C-alpha cells in the first residue's frame, strides 16, 4: 500500500465554503429521462405483506436519475436522489407518519451533481448530503441552522441562507471519481472516504462542535493507493498476520499498480476504517493509531477462501453487528459479518483500536431457497426483527429480499414484486432500504411501473377498449372464457373461437398497441364438480388445476401472436356449472359445520387453480373473484392470493358485509354502475376509492353495450 499525506493546513478553509444563493444554477436544456420512484412497504399483515406504492404524488411528480439512497435515525428516515433535471431532492418520513419532500437545488446555487447524493445524519441529527459534482469535487451539503457564530462569520454582510456547501476536495486537494462517497459518524467525529480519479481512496476526518451544523476540518487526510510499496515504513509493506478471536490469517498486499475497483464503504466506529475491492478481493483497511499515516489491512477474501467480488459493496449495521455485502461475478450474495467490541461504538474510551472483532462469511444465495442471482447496488437493513438484503434479480428485474430473523441463520427469498401484486415488477439496479420505527421499507425506480391503481371498466363493448385506454381509464377487464361441462372446465365462448380471436387476447392486443401502462384484469369462469362427480376437495382441486393449466397455456401463446404482455392478474370466477357458483356455495341456512366443509372446497379449488397456473407459467399471478358473503363464510381472508370482491350499485348500495375485509382484498368489481348524470359516475368512482372500501384496483360495469368516458375526461 502507498499513502500520501495531504499537504493541507488550517482548521477551516473559508474559501472552500459556498453559501447557498438565491439564484438557480443553469442545467442542460434537454432534461434527461428519469424513472419513477416506488416504495415497497412491508405491512407485516399476512398473507400478502408487501404493497407497492408510487411516490410520484409525494415527490412533486419528479422522476429520478440513478437511484435512491437512504439513512435513518431514531425518529425519521430520509431518501436522497437526483431528479431528471439534475437537481438534488430529499424525501423525509417520520416514525409518526409525517412526510416532506424538499428540492435542494431550485432557487439555490448548489453544484450540479454528477452522481447520486448520499444522505447521513450529523451529530445534531440534521440530514446532510455527500455527492460528487460535475467538476469531480466531493461536496458536503449541510443545513445552516442554527445560526451559529461560525455560520455568521461565513456569511457576514450577506443575507442568511438555508444551506452551506463545503467542497471537501478543495480541502484535500484530491479530485474524485464519479461515484458514491461514504461517511460514518461516531459521536462528534465523521470519517469520509471517496474513490479518487486515479482509483485511490481518499480518507479525511471532520469534527462537529456542539450545536453547530457546519463541521470543522481537522487537517487529517490521507490518500491510500493499492501499490505494493510505500514511501516510508508501513505495516503493509510486507505480508501481515491478523489475529481474531477465532482465527489467525495472513493477508497479502494487492498486486502492484492495481487500483481500487469499488467505491469505499466507511465502517462505523471512532477508528477510521473502510472496505473496498482490489482485484476482486474484499479488503478491510483500518487506521492503526498514532497518526493518519499508519494503517493495517485484512484481505477477507483470502482469509475466508471465498469467491472474488465485483461491483458495489453495501453495509448494514445494528446495535452490535456489522453486515457487509458484496456480489460475486455469478450474482451470488456474500455476507461478511462482524461485531462491535463494545455495544455502543460512539462512547468507546480508546479510539486507537480496531472497532470490530473477527469476520464470518456466508453465501446467502445458497442458504435462501429459490434466491436468484442479484445485480447492482444492494440494500442491507438490520431491523429489530430481521436482517434483510434486497436487490434486483439479475437478467430478470424483479425486486427480491433475502431475510433471516434476528439471531437465526434461517434465510428465505421473497419476490417482493410478485407479493406486491405487480407484473410490471421490473426495478432499476439500485435499491435502498429504510428502517423507520423498526419497520423495513424498500425503494427502487420502477422501470416498468407497477399496475396503475384507481377505478376502471369491466365488460364494455370490445370496440371501445382502445377508446377507454385513450380516454384514461387506468384498469380494463374482460372475461376470457366461460365454464364448461367437461375438462378442462373452462373454454372459449364458441367452437370457432381461437386464441387469436379470444376476448382476453384481443384486450391484451388493444393494451399492447396503445403503448400505455394499463392494469389488465383477466377473468375466467370455471365449473365445479357436476352431479356425476363426487363432491370432495380432491375433485374441486382437480377442476381448479385443469382450468388453471389450460388458461395459463392460452396466455403463454400471446407473445407468439404478437402481444408481448400478460394480464396483471388471472382471476378465478366461480360462476360456472352447476348453477350455485360452481358448486362452491353452501345451501341457504347452512350450519357452521356445513360452511366449514364448503370452505375446504373453496380452498382446494383455488389451490388447484393457482398451482395449475404456476405449473405452466410462474410469472402469472392468480387471483379470485368473490362476493362479500363468500369471503366471510368460506374464510377467504386466509388465501395467499389477491381477492377482487363483487359489489353492486343501486338503491342504497353498495353495503358492507361484516367480516368481509382483509389484507388480500385488492379491489372491487362493481356492477349496476351508471354513466349519467356525470356526478353519479364520479360519485361511484369516489365510493370505491374511499373508506370503507378503499380499493386499489376497481372496476365499474355498465348496462350491456354501454361505454362511458371517465369522469375527468
C-alpha positions, 0 to 999 in steps of 0.5 A, a space after each residue: 500500500 502507498 499513502 500520501 499525506 495531504 499537504 493541507 493546513 488550517 482548521 477551516 478553509 473559508 474559501 472552500 465554503 459556498 453559501 447557498 444563493 438565491 439564484 438557480 444554477 443553469 442545467 442542460 436544456 434537454 432534461 434527461 429521462 428519469 424513472 419513477 420512484 416506488 416504495 415497497 412497504 412491508 405491512 407485516 399483515 399476512 398473507 400478502 405483506 408487501 404493497 407497492 406504492 408510487 411516490 410520484 404524488 409525494 415527490 412533486 411528480 419528479 422522476 429520478 436519475 440513478 437511484 435512491 439512497 437512504 439513512 435513518 435515525 431514531 425518529 425519521 428516515 430520509 431518501 436522497 436522489 437526483 431528479 431528471 433535471 439534475 437537481 438534488 431532492 430529499 424525501 423525509 418520513 417520520 416514525 409518526 407518519 409525517 412526510 416532506 419532500 424538499 428540492 435542494 437545488 431550485 432557487 439555490 446555487 448548489 453544484 450540479 451533481 454528477 452522481 447520486 447524493 448520499 444522505 447521513 445524519 450529523 451529530 445534531 441529527 440534521 440530514 446532510 448530503 455527500 455527492 460528487 459534482 460535475 467538476 469531480 469535487 466531493 461536496 458536503 451539503 449541510 443545513 445552516 441552522 442554527 445560526 451559529 457564530 461560525 455560520 455568521 462569520 461565513 456569511 457576514 454582510 450577506 443575507 442568511 441562507 438555508 444551506 452551506 456547501 463545503 467542497 471537501 476536495 478543495 480541502 484535500 486537494 484530491 479530485 474524485 471519481 464519479 461515484 458514491 462517497 461514504 461517511 460514518 459518524 461516531 459521536 462528534 467525529 465523521 470519517 469520509 472516504 471517496 474513490 479518487 480519479 486515479 482509483 485511490 481512496 481518499 480518507 479525511 476526518 471532520 469534527 462537529 462542535 456542539 450545536 453547530 451544523 457546519 463541521 470543522 476540518 481537522 487537517 487529517 487526510 490521507 490518500 491510500 493507493 493499492 501499490 505494493 510499496 510505500 514511501 516510508 515504513 508501513 505495516 503493509 509493506 510486507 505480508 501481515 498476520 491478523 489475529 481474531 478471536 477465532 482465527 489467525 490469517 495472513 493477508 497479502 498486499 494487492 498486486 502492484 499498480 492495481 487500483 481500487 475497483 469499488 467505491 469505499 464503504 466507511 465502517 462505523 466506529 471512532 477508528 477510521 476504517 473502510 472496505 473496498 475491492 482490489 482485484 476482486 478481493 474484499 479488503 478491510 483497511 483500518 487506521 492503526 493509531 498514532 497518526 493518519 499515516 499508519 494503517 493495517 489491512 485484512 484481505 477477507 477474501 483470502 482469509 475466508 477462501 471465498 469467491 472474488 467480488 465485483 461491483 458495489 459493496 453495501 453495509 448494514 449495521 445494528 446495535 452490535 453487528 456489522 453486515 457487509 455485502 458484496 456480489 460475486 461475478 455469478 450474482 451470488 450474495 456474500 455476507 461478511 459479518 462482524 461485531 462491535 467490541 463494545 455495544 455502543 461504538 460512539 462512547 468507546 474510551 480508546 479510539 486507537 483500536 480496531 472497532 470490530 472483532 473477527 469476520 464470518 462469511 456466508 453465501 446467502 444465495 445458497 442458504 435462501 431457497 429459490 434466491 436468484 442471482 442479484 445485480 447492482 447496488 444492494 440494500 442491507 437493513 438490520 431491523 429489530 426483527 430481521 436482517 434483510 438484503 434486497 436487490 434486483 434479480 439479475 437478467 430478470 428485474 424483479 425486486 427480491 429480499 433475502 431475510 433471516 430473523 434476528 439471531 437465526 441463520 434461517 434465510 428465505 427469498 421473497 419476490 417482493 414484486 410478485 407479493 406486491 401484486 405487480 407484473 410490471 415488477 421490473 426495478 432499476 439496479 439500485 435499491 435502498 432500504 429504510 428502517 423507520 420505527 423498526 419497520 423495513 421499507 424498500 425503494 427502487 425506480 420502477 422501470 416498468 411501473 407497477 399496475 396503475 391503481 384507481 377505478 376502471 371498466 369491466 365488460 364494455 363493448 370490445 370496440 371501445 377498449 382502445 377508446 377507454 385506454 385513450 380516454 384514461 381509464 387506468 384498469 380494463 377487464 374482460 372475461 376470457 372464457 366461460 365454464 364448461 361441462 367437461 375438462 378442462 372446465 373452462 373454454 372459449 365462448 364458441 367452437 370457432 373461437 381461437 386464441 387469436 380471436 379470444 376476448 382476453 387476447 384481443 384486450 391484451 392486443 388493444 393494451 399492447 398497441 396503445 403503448 400505455 401502462 394499463 392494469 389488465 384484469 383477466 377473468 375466467 369462469 370455471 365449473 365445479 364438480 357436476 352431479 356425476 362427480 363426487 363432491 370432495 376437495 380432491 375433485 374441486 382441486 382437480 377442476 381448479 388445476 385443469 382450468 388453471 393449466 389450460 388458461 395459463 397455456 392460452 396466455 403463454 401463446 400471446 407473445 407468439 401472436 404478437 402481444 408481448 404482455 400478460 394480464 396483471 392478474 388471472 382471476 378465478 370466477 366461480 360462476 360456472 356449472 352447476 348453477 350455485 357458483 360452481 358448486 362452491 356455495 353452501 345451501 341457504 341456512 347452512 350450519 357452521 359445520 356445513 360452511 366449514 366443509 364448503 370452505 375446504 372446497 373453496 380452498 382446494 379449488 383455488 389451490 388447484 387453480 393457482 398451482 395449475 397456473 404456476 405449473 405452466 407459467 410462474 410469472 402469472 399471478 392468480 387471483 379470485 373473484 368473490 362476493 362479500 358473503 363468500 369471503 366471510 363464510 368460506 374464510 377467504 381472508 386466509 388465501 395467499 392470493 389477491 381477492 377482487 370482491 363483487 359489489 353492486 350499485 343501486 338503491 342504497 348500495 353498495 353495503 358492507 358485509 361484516 367480516 368481509 375485509 382483509 389484507 388480500 382484498 385488492 379491489 372491487 368489481 362493481 356492477 349496476 354502475 351508471 354513466 349519467 348524470 356525470 356526478 353519479 359516475 364520479 360519485 361511484 368512482 369516489 365510493 370505491 376509492 374511499 373508506 370503507 372500501 378503499 380499493 386499489 384496483 376497481 372496476 365499474 360495469 355498465 348496462 350491456 353495450 354501454 361505454 362511458 368516458 371517465 369522469 375527468 375526461 
